[in-house]
Structure formats: structure tokens, C-alpha cells
Amino acid sequence: MSVPEISIFSPNRFSLYTSTVTAMLLRRGVKIQAIYVRKIFNPKRLINEYRRDGSRLIKKIWKKLILREAGYKNLNDIRSFREEQEICIKDLFEFKNEQGIPVIQCNDLNDPVVTKGLRNQQPDLVVFTGGGLIRQEVLDTSGHGVINCHMGVLPYYRGMDVVEWPILEGNPDKIGITVHFMDKGVDTGDILKIKKIPPSKGESIRNLRDRIEPIMCQTLVDTCMDYLDGKITRAPQQQKDGKQYFKMHPILLKIVKSSISEVDHDQ
């Protein structure tokens, strides 16, 4: 089999998730054609994300862009996972400087520079590590497609806060992750792998989310390799089997945070 050729989509140059997935794919013998990364300082992007996330955007910027690894303090989070894997790269431009992988900045992952680059490179796959919805024109130039790891069990929990909503609705057995192909909808593309991740006894929502993130890295990489090796096939979703969830109201979020300790962890 020829060496798989993959391009990466990233939300920002300092994404620990992106650099971890990229490093792991390289270790599996994949050729990374390019990393397409959204520019950090983009007024239109900031406005759109503030409309979606509200005050949470400030916390997100503080943790992801300012604190970075220092923002993680749990035993099983992405910081400790990177230490175990001996992944030291913290800025995506290090891949360009050390390994010659093109790092292409764009205002949006749907920019013409992205589509043009993918047409020229003709990747086998594109791996999505964040950066917003992808338009059909980009999907059509991404080889087999764009693969994403969603922090929720599909098709039941699409959209936002899909760790919290199952707890509120009494479905802790539907907390987990799903690796799937992206399409023009929100988390509605073909499913490749589902992994359930129930909360541990006494675990907070933040700790649970931090614990899930490195599992997403490993599962995304493993699934990409299995798909390219022909070991797994695409399973189409039925639209009627799930629904899209949106940002949880702060009052409901408080209920979830107080009720997670009461979850039956043996379900």
C-alpha cells in the first residue's frame, strides 16, 4: 500500500489537539501534505464565535491560547497524555521549520486558498481538528472526505454541550465520542467509530471533558488508519435518530454540575 497522504484542518496555530494528532499521524507513517490553520486575529471570526459562545469565548481564549498546557491540571488530560507520548511541539509552525510541512494560514477553512490547495494536493483524507463548519466545495476536494471526532455519541447528541445534555436527560450511557465524516449538516455525516466514556465517581464536568480530549486524539488517529487500511466502513446516520443540541443555559448547567455526582456510574 502506498503511503497515505493527509491534510489537517486546525482552529489555531497553538492548538494542542492539532499538534498532538499531527505528531501521532506522522509516527504512523502518514505523509502530512499541509496544515490549514485559521488566523487567530480575525474580527469576523471573533464576532461569530462570541454570538455562539457568549462569555464562554473569553474562558476558551484564556485556556486555549493564553494558558495552553498550563491550563490543564488533571492526571488524564491532554497535557499528561502529551508527556507520555513525548510530544513537545506547541506551535504548528514547528512542523514547517523542522519537517518542511506547509502551514497555510487562512481567515476561514472555506477560503479559496484552502480549496485550491486541496485540489492541487489531492489528499486521501482531511483530518479536522477544529475550525467551524465546512462547505460542500471543500468537502468535495478532500479525497475520501473530512474526518472529525465529535465529543458526543452520534446520532443522538449532535451540536453543543453534548457532554452535559446526556447528564441532564438521564442518559450517562450516551456520553462519549464519535469519529465521523463531515457533511454540510451539523454532525450528521457517516459514522466510523463510537466510543462510550462514562463519568467516573466524583468526577466534575471539567475533569470529564479534559479526560475525553486525549481519548479523542488517540481514537481519531486509530480510526483514520483503520479506514485507510479498509478495516472499517462508513455507516450512514438516520436524521430522525437524533437531534441537534445548542448551548446550555447557565441555570441548566448548574443543575448538571450539581447532579453529576448522583449519576449511576454502573449503568
C-alpha positions in Angstrom: 0.0 0.0 0.0 1.3 3.5 -0.8 1.9 6.0 1.9 -1.3 7.7 3.0 -1.4 11.4 2.3 -3.4 13.6 4.6 -4.1 17.3 5.1 -5.0 18.8 8.5 -7.6 21.5 9.4 -6.8 23.4 12.6 -8.6 26.2 14.6 -5.3 28.0 15.6 -1.6 27.5 15.4 -1.3 26.8 19.1 -3.9 24.0 19.2 -2.6 21.2 21.4 -5.2 18.9 19.9 -4.0 19.6 16.4 -0.3 19.2 17.2 -0.9 16.0 19.1 -3.0 14.4 16.3 -0.4 15.6 13.7 2.5 14.1 15.6 0.7 10.8 16.1 -0.2 10.5 12.4 3.4 11.2 11.4 4.5 8.4 13.7 2.1 6.1 12.0 3.9 6.7 8.7 1.4 9.2 7.2 2.6 11.9 4.9 1.1 15.3 6.0 0.6 17.3 2.9 -0.3 20.6 4.6 -1.8 22.0 7.7 -4.5 24.6 7.1 -4.9 26.9 10.1 -7.2 29.7 10.9 -5.7 33.0 11.7 -6.2 34.0 15.4 -6.9 37.6 15.0 -9.9 37.7 12.6 -12.7 40.2 13.7 -15.4 38.4 11.7 -14.5 35.1 13.4 -14.4 36.6 16.9 -17.8 38.2 16.4 -19.4 34.9 15.1 -17.9 32.9 17.9 -19.0 35.4 20.5 -22.5 35.2 19.2 -22.4 31.4 19.5 -20.4 31.0 22.8 -21.1 34.3 24.6 -18.9 34.8 27.7 -17.6 31.3 27.3 -15.4 32.6 24.5 -13.3 34.6 26.9 -12.6 31.4 29.0 -11.9 29.5 25.9 -9.3 32.0 24.6 -7.7 32.2 28.1 -7.3 28.4 28.3 -6.5 27.5 24.7 -4.5 30.5 23.6 -3.0 32.1 26.7 -2.5 29.3 29.3 -2.3 26.4 26.7 -0.7 23.4 28.5 -0.7 25.4 31.8 -4.5 25.4 31.7 -4.6 21.6 32.3 -4.0 20.2 35.7 -5.6 16.8 35.7 -3.9 13.4 35.7 -5.5 12.1 32.5 -5.7 15.3 30.4 -4.1 16.2 27.1 -1.0 17.7 28.9 -0.2 14.4 30.7 -1.0 12.5 27.5 1.5 14.5 25.5 4.1 13.9 28.2 3.5 10.2 27.9 3.7 10.3 24.1 6.8 12.7 24.3 5.1 15.2 22.1 6.8 18.6 22.6 5.6 20.7 19.6 3.4 23.5 20.8 3.2 25.7 17.7 2.2 24.3 14.3 4.9 26.3 12.6 7.4 24.0 14.3 6.2 21.2 11.8 7.1 23.6 9.0 10.5 24.5 10.4 11.5 21.0 11.5 9.9 18.8 8.9 9.0 21.1 6.0 5.3 20.6 6.2 3.5 23.6 4.7 1.4 25.5 7.3 -1.1 27.6 5.4 -2.9 30.4 7.3 -6.5 31.4 6.2 -9.3 33.5 7.6 -11.6 30.6 7.3 -11.3 26.9 6.4 -13.7 27.6 3.5 -11.3 30.2 1.9 -10.4 29.8 -1.8 -6.7 29.2 -0.7 -7.9 26.0 1.1 -9.9 24.7 -1.9 -7.1 25.5 -4.3 -4.5 23.8 -2.1 -6.6 20.6 -1.7 -7.3 20.5 -5.5 -3.5 20.6 -6.1 -2.6 18.1 -3.4 -5.4 15.6 -3.8 -5.2 14.1 -0.3 -6.5 10.7 0.6 -8.2 12.3 3.6 -8.5 15.5 5.5 -8.4 15.4 9.3 -10.5 18.0 11.1 -9.2 19.2 14.5 -11.5 22.2 14.8 -12.3 25.4 12.9 -16.1 25.6 12.2 -18.4 24.2 9.6 -17.1 23.1 6.2 -18.8 24.0 2.9 -19.5 21.4 0.2 -16.9 22.7 -2.1 -14.2 22.0 0.4 -15.7 18.6 1.2 -15.7 17.7 -2.5 -11.9 18.3 -2.8 -10.9 16.3 0.3 -10.3 12.9 -1.2 -12.5 10.4 0.8 -13.7 13.3 2.9 -13.1 15.2 6.1 -12.9 13.1 9.3 -13.8 14.7 12.6 -14.0 13.4 16.2 -17.2 14.7 17.9 -17.3 14.9 21.7 -20.7 13.2 21.8 -22.4 10.0 20.9 -24.0 10.2 17.4 -26.6 10.3 16.1 -28.3 11.0 19.5 -26.3 14.1 20.6 -25.3 16.5 17.8 -24.2 20.1 18.3 -23.0 21.7 21.5 -22.7 20.8 25.2 -23.1 17.1 24.3 -21.4 16.0 27.5 -23.8 18.0 29.6 -27.1 17.3 27.9 -27.0 13.5 28.4 -26.5 14.0 32.1 -29.4 16.4 32.3 -31.6 14.0 30.4 -30.5 11.0 32.5 -28.5 9.3 29.7 -24.9 8.9 31.1 -24.6 5.8 28.9 -24.6 8.2 25.9 -21.5 10.2 26.9 -18.6 9.6 24.6 -17.1 10.4 21.3 -17.8 9.6 17.6 -15.4 9.6 14.7 -17.4 10.5 11.6 -17.2 12.1 8.1 -18.3 15.7 8.0 -21.0 16.8 5.6 -22.9 20.0 5.1 -25.0 19.4 8.2 -24.0 19.6 11.9 -22.6 16.3 13.0 -24.8 14.4 10.5 -22.1 12.6 8.4 -21.4 8.9 8.1 -20.2 7.3 11.3 -16.9 5.3 11.5 -16.5 4.6 15.3 -18.3 5.3 18.6 -16.6 5.1 22.0 -18.6 5.4 25.2 -16.8 7.2 28.0 -19.0 7.2 31.2 -18.1 9.6 34.0 -16.0 8.4 36.9 -17.3 8.5 40.5 -17.0 12.1 41.9 -15.7 13.5 38.5 -16.6 17.1 37.6 -17.7 18.2 34.2 -14.4 19.9 33.5 -12.4 16.9 34.6 -14.6 14.6 32.4 -14.1 16.9 29.3 -10.3 17.1 30.0 -10.2 13.3 30.2 -12.1 12.8 27.0 -9.8 15.1 24.9 -6.7 12.7 24.8 -9.0 9.8 24.1 -10.3 11.8 21.1 -6.7 12.2 19.8 -6.0 8.5 20.0 -9.3 7.4 18.6 -9.2 9.8 15.7 -5.7 8.7 14.7 -6.6 5.0 15.1 -9.8 5.4 13.1 -8.1 7.2 10.3 -5.6 4.5 9.9 -8.2 1.7 10.1 -10.3 3.4 7.5 -7.3 3.8 5.1 -6.5 0.1 5.7 -10.0 -0.9 4.8 -10.7 -2.3 8.3 -13.9 -0.2 8.9 -16.6 1.1 6.6 -18.9 4.2 6.7 -22.3 3.8 8.5 -24.8 6.5 7.4 -26.8 8.3 10.0 -30.5 8.5 10.1 -31.6 12.1 10.6 -34.6 11.0 12.6 -32.5 9.1 15.1 -31.0 12.2 16.8 -31.3 15.9 17.2 -29.1 19.0 17.3 -28.4 20.5 20.8 -27.4 24.1 21.4 -25.5 25.9 24.2 -27.0 25.0 27.6 -28.5 27.8 29.6 -26.4 28.7 32.7 -29.2 27.6 35.1 -29.4 24.2 33.5 -25.6 24.0 33.5 -25.6 24.5 37.3 -28.1 21.7 37.6 -25.9 19.4 35.6 -22.8 20.3 37.7 -24.7 19.5 40.9 -26.2 16.3 39.6 -23.2 14.6 38.0 -22.2 13.2 41.4 -25.6 11.5 41.6 -25.1 9.7 38.2 -25.3 5.9 38.4 -21.8 5.1 37.2 -22.6 1.4 36.9 -25.1 1.9 34.1 
